[in-house]
Amino acid sequence: MNPKNLLKIIEEVRKFDDQMEAQAIAVFFYVGTYGYNDGVLMQQIQKDLSLGQSSVSRNVYKLADINRHKKKAIGFLYTFDDPMERRRKKVALTSKGKRVFNSLKDLAN
């Protein structure tokens, strides 16, 4: 990846939140890449990005419609119960998240 493209991606995402951390951007791109249609398990995000469970949860909720403090958030992601195992949560892109991901993924290549 061209480092200039990475800076463009960060600039574009920070238009939605000027304090967006690299971990949150990584979680967003991970969900877009591996869970675009069906979602991806939060545990898989944790494992593949080498993040703690609390970090994944915090970043997912920062990118969701309503954050963990019950305030309006960015609206890129949503969570739902895994239909195969109700105790597990999956994460997927909202329609807004898909639009943003599609506009940025070409810069990542």
Secondary structure, DSSP 8 states (H G I E B T S, - for coil): --HHHHHHHHHHHTTT-TT--HHHHHHHHHHHHHSTTT-EEHHHHHHHHT--HHHHHHHHHHTBSB-TTSSB---SEEEEEETTEEEEEEEEE-HHHHHHHHHHHHHH-
